[in-house]
Amino acid sequence: MEPSGLIFSWERIWHPAHPALKDHGAYLAVVVELPHAGRVRMVGNLLGDPLQQVRIGAEVQGVFEHHPEASQPYTLLQWRCR
């Protein structure tokens, strides 16, 4: 099953949360509710223009970002509006 859900809440972040992000400007953090998973909620980034309009209840699709080259490989789940 592909990850999908609805935007429950969101925030536009203007200040980097980590020094590695200092040159990346604003970004969008969203809380996504997963109706097909007992309405569990997950926090993640919303991909695309950081100045885009965001609507509570908008449908989003999960996007996996793999990092196999890291010393401890990991995968991020991010979100994109449908």
Backbone as JSON Lines, residues from 0, in Angstrom:
{"i":0,"aa":"M","n":[0.85,-1.18,0.0],"ca":[0.0,0.0,0.0],"c":[0.89,1.24,0.0]}
{"i":1,"aa":"E","n":[0.61,2.17,-0.88],"ca":[1.36,3.42,-0.93],"c":[0.93,4.33,0.21]}
{"i":2,"aa":"P","n":[1.89,5.04,0.81],"ca":[1.52,5.94,1.91],"c":[0.73,7.14,1.37]}
{"i":3,"aa":"S","n":[-0.39,7.4,2.0],"ca":[-1.19,8.57,1.63],"c":[-1.95,9.01,2.87]}
{"i":4,"aa":"G","n":[-2.34,10.26,2.88],"ca":[-3.07,10.77,4.03],"c":[-3.61,12.16,3.78]}
{"i":5,"aa":"L","n":[-4.0,12.79,4.87],"ca":[-4.61,14.13,4.83],"c":[-3.83,15.05,5.75]}
{"i":6,"aa":"I","n":[-3.61,16.28,5.32],"ca":[-2.92,17.23,6.18],"c":[-3.82,17.57,7.37]}
{"i":7,"aa":"F","n":[-3.3,17.32,8.55],"ca":[-4.03,17.58,9.79],"c":[-3.63,18.95,10.36]}
{"i":8,"aa":"S","n":[-2.35,19.28,10.21],"ca":[-1.81,20.54,10.71],"c":[-0.53,20.84,9.94]}
{"i":9,"aa":"W","n":[-0.08,22.09,9.99],"ca":[1.15,22.44,9.28],"c":[1.78,23.7,9.87]}
{"i":10,"aa":"E","n":[3.04,23.89,9.54],"ca":[3.78,25.08,9.97],"c":[4.86,25.39,8.94]}
{"i":11,"aa":"R","n":[5.01,26.66,8.61],"ca":[6.1,27.09,7.73],"c":[7.28,27.44,8.64]}
{"i":12,"aa":"I","n":[8.4,26.77,8.44],"ca":[9.57,26.94,9.29],"c":[10.54,27.9,8.59]}
{"i":13,"aa":"W","n":[10.91,28.96,9.28],"ca":[11.8,29.97,8.7],"c":[13.23,29.84,9.19]}
{"i":14,"aa":"H","n":[13.42,29.24,10.35],"ca":[14.76,29.11,10.92],"c":[15.17,27.65,10.91]}
{"i":15,"aa":"P","n":[16.38,27.33,10.45],"ca":[16.81,25.93,10.35],"c":[16.89,25.26,11.72]}
{"i":16,"aa":"A","n":[16.47,24.01,11.76],"ca":[16.49,23.23,13.0],"c":[17.84,22.56,13.22]}
{"i":17,"aa":"H","n":[18.69,22.59,12.2],"ca":[19.99,21.94,12.27],"c":[20.98,22.76,11.44]}
{"i":18,"aa":"P","n":[22.24,22.86,11.88],"ca":[23.24,23.64,11.12],"c":[23.38,23.22,9.66]}
{"i":19,"aa":"A","n":[23.16,21.96,9.36],"ca":[23.28,21.49,7.97],"c":[22.21,22.1,7.06]}
{"i":20,"aa":"L","n":[21.16,22.67,7.64],"ca":[20.07,23.25,6.85],"c":[20.15,24.77,6.75]}
{"i":21,"aa":"K","n":[21.25,25.37,7.21],"ca":[21.3,26.83,7.32],"c":[21.14,27.57,5.99]}
{"i":22,"aa":"D","n":[21.45,26.95,4.86],"ca":[21.32,27.61,3.57],"c":[20.11,27.13,2.76]}
{"i":23,"aa":"H","n":[19.18,26.5,3.43],"ca":[18.05,25.91,2.7],"c":[16.76,26.71,2.82]}
{"i":24,"aa":"G","n":[16.76,27.83,3.48],"ca":[15.58,28.68,3.52],"c":[14.4,28.07,4.24]}
{"i":25,"aa":"A","n":[13.24,28.6,3.96],"ca":[12.02,28.12,4.6],"c":[11.67,26.71,4.1]}
{"i":26,"aa":"Y","n":[10.93,25.98,4.93],"ca":[10.38,24.69,4.53],"c":[9.07,24.48,5.27]}
{"i":27,"aa":"L","n":[8.29,23.51,4.82],"ca":[6.98,23.23,5.42],"c":[7.01,21.91,6.17]}
{"i":28,"aa":"A","n":[6.58,21.95,7.41],"ca":[6.42,20.74,8.21],"c":[4.92,20.48,8.31]}
{"i":29,"aa":"V","n":[4.53,19.24,8.1],"ca":[3.11,18.88,8.16],"c":[2.9,17.72,9.13]}
{"i":30,"aa":"V","n":[1.72,17.69,9.72],"ca":[1.25,16.52,10.45],"c":[0.23,15.89,9.53]}
{"i":31,"aa":"V","n":[0.49,14.64,9.14],"ca":[-0.38,13.93,8.19],"c":[-1.13,12.83,8.93]}
{"i":32,"aa":"E","n":[-2.44,12.83,8.77],"ca":[-3.28,11.78,9.36],"c":[-3.46,10.67,8.33]}
{"i":33,"aa":"L","n":[-3.27,9.43,8.77],"ca":[-3.37,8.26,7.89],"c":[-4.67,7.52,8.19]}
{"i":34,"aa":"P","n":[-5.75,7.82,7.44],"ca":[-7.04,7.19,7.71],"c":[-7.01,5.67,7.61]}
{"i":35,"aa":"H","n":[-6.19,5.14,6.69],"ca":[-6.13,3.7,6.48],"c":[-5.31,2.98,7.55]}
{"i":36,"aa":"A","n":[-4.7,3.74,8.47],"ca":[-3.86,3.15,9.52],"c":[-4.38,3.55,10.9]}
{"i":37,"aa":"G","n":[-5.68,3.55,11.06],"ca":[-6.27,3.87,12.36],"c":[-6.15,5.33,12.74]}
{"i":38,"aa":"R","n":[-6.01,6.2,11.75],"ca":[-5.91,7.64,11.95],"c":[-4.63,8.05,12.69]}
{"i":39,"aa":"V","n":[-3.59,7.23,12.59],"ca":[-2.28,7.58,13.13],"c":[-1.81,8.86,12.45]}
{"i":40,"aa":"R","n":[-1.07,9.68,13.16],"ca":[-0.54,10.92,12.6],"c":[0.97,10.89,12.6]}
{"i":41,"aa":"M","n":[1.55,11.4,11.51],"ca":[3.0,11.44,11.34],"c":[3.44,12.85,10.99]}
{"i":42,"aa":"V","n":[4.61,13.23,11.45],"ca":[5.2,14.53,11.1],"c":[6.18,14.32,9.96]}
{"i":43,"aa":"G","n":[6.2,15.24,9.0],"ca":[7.15,15.16,7.9],"c":[7.23,16.47,7.15]}
{"i":44,"aa":"N","n":[8.09,16.51,6.16],"ca":[8.24,17.69,5.3],"c":[7.23,17.62,4.17]}
{"i":45,"aa":"L","n":[6.73,18.78,3.75],"ca":[5.89,18.88,2.56],"c":[6.78,19.39,1.44]}
{"i":46,"aa":"L","n":[6.94,18.58,0.41],"ca":[7.81,18.93,-0.71],"c":[7.18,20.0,-1.6]}
{"i":47,"aa":"G","n":[8.0,20.67,-2.37],"ca":[7.53,21.7,-3.29],"c":[7.9,23.08,-2.79]}
{"i":48,"aa":"D","n":[7.26,24.07,-3.34],"ca":[7.52,25.47,-3.01],"c":[7.24,25.72,-1.53]}
{"i":49,"aa":"P","n":[8.21,26.17,-0.75],"ca":[7.97,26.42,0.67],"c":[6.99,27.56,0.93]}
{"i":50,"aa":"L","n":[6.65,28.32,-0.11],"ca":[5.68,29.41,0.05],"c":[4.3,29.04,-0.49]}
{"i":51,"aa":"Q","n":[4.13,27.77,-0.89],"ca":[2.84,27.34,-1.43],"c":[1.74,27.45,-0.38]}
{"i":52,"aa":"Q","n":[0.52,27.57,-0.86],"ca":[-0.65,27.56,0.02],"c":[-0.85,26.13,0.52]}
{"i":53,"aa":"V","n":[-1.14,25.98,1.79],"ca":[-1.37,24.68,2.39],"c":[-2.77,24.68,2.98]}
{"i":54,"aa":"R","n":[-3.51,23.59,2.73],"ca":[-4.89,23.52,3.19],"c":[-5.07,22.31,4.11]}
{"i":55,"aa":"I","n":[-5.63,22.54,5.29],"ca":[-5.96,21.44,6.19],"c":[-6.94,20.53,5.46]}
{"i":56,"aa":"G","n":[-6.69,19.22,5.51],"ca":[-7.55,18.26,4.84],"c":[-7.1,17.91,3.44]}
{"i":57,"aa":"A","n":[-6.07,18.61,2.92],"ca":[-5.58,18.32,1.57],"c":[-4.98,16.91,1.54]}
{"i":58,"aa":"E","n":[-5.18,16.22,0.41],"ca":[-4.62,14.88,0.24],"c":[-3.15,14.97,-0.12]}
{"i":59,"aa":"V","n":[-2.36,14.11,0.52],"ca":[-0.93,14.05,0.24],"c":[-0.52,12.61,-0.01]}
{"i":60,"aa":"Q","n":[0.55,12.49,-0.77],"ca":[1.12,11.18,-1.12],"c":[2.52,11.11,-0.54]}
{"i":61,"aa":"G","n":[2.88,9.98,0.05],"ca":[4.2,9.79,0.61],"c":[5.25,9.61,-0.47]}
{"i":62,"aa":"V","n":[6.42,10.16,-0.23],"ca":[7.57,10.05,-1.14],"c":[8.75,9.59,-0.29]}
{"i":63,"aa":"F","n":[9.36,8.46,-0.67],"ca":[10.5,7.95,0.07],"c":[11.79,8.54,-0.48]}
{"i":64,"aa":"E","n":[12.64,9.03,0.41],"ca":[13.95,9.58,0.04],"c":[15.01,8.69,0.71]}
{"i":65,"aa":"H","n":[15.66,7.87,-0.1],"ca":[16.64,6.9,0.41],"c":[18.03,7.52,0.5]}
{"i":66,"aa":"H","n":[18.75,7.16,1.55],"ca":[20.12,7.63,1.77],"c":[21.02,6.42,2.08]}
{"i":67,"aa":"P","n":[21.28,5.57,1.06],"ca":[22.07,4.37,1.29],"c":[23.56,4.65,1.51]}
{"i":68,"aa":"E","n":[24.03,5.85,1.11],"ca":[25.45,6.17,1.23],"c":[25.83,6.64,2.63]}
{"i":69,"aa":"A","n":[24.88,6.9,3.49],"ca":[25.16,7.37,4.85],"c":[25.87,6.27,5.64]}
{"i":70,"aa":"S","n":[26.64,6.65,6.65],"ca":[27.35,5.65,7.45],"c":[26.36,4.66,8.09]}
{"i":71,"aa":"Q","n":[25.18,5.14,8.42],"ca":[24.08,4.27,8.81],"c":[22.93,4.6,7.86]}
{"i":72,"aa":"P","n":[22.74,3.78,6.8],"ca":[21.71,4.08,5.79],"c":[20.34,4.32,6.43]}
{"i":73,"aa":"Y","n":[19.6,5.24,5.82],"ca":[18.26,5.54,6.33],"c":[17.37,5.99,5.17]}
{"i":74,"aa":"T","n":[16.08,6.03,5.44],"ca":[15.09,6.5,4.47],"c":[14.17,7.5,5.16]}
{"i":75,"aa":"L","n":[13.91,8.63,4.5],"ca":[12.96,9.62,5.0],"c":[11.64,9.46,4.25]}
{"i":76,"aa":"L","n":[10.55,9.59,4.97],"ca":[9.23,9.65,4.34],"c":[8.82,11.12,4.33]}
{"i":77,"aa":"Q","n":[8.66,11.69,3.14],"ca":[8.23,13.07,2.99],"c":[6.89,13.05,2.27]}
{"i":78,"aa":"W","n":[6.28,14.21,2.1],"ca":[4.92,14.29,1.56],"c":[4.85,15.26,0.39]}
{"i":79,"aa":"R","n":[3.96,14.96,-0.56],"ca":[3.72,15.81,-1.72],"c":[2.2,15.92,-1.89]}
{"i":80,"aa":"C","n":[1.71,17.14,-2.15],"ca":[0.27,17.33,-2.39],"c":[-0.12,16.59,-3.67]}
{"i":81,"aa":"R","n":[-1.31,16.02,-3.65],"ca":[-1.82,15.31,-4.83],"c":[-2.39,16.28,-5.81]}
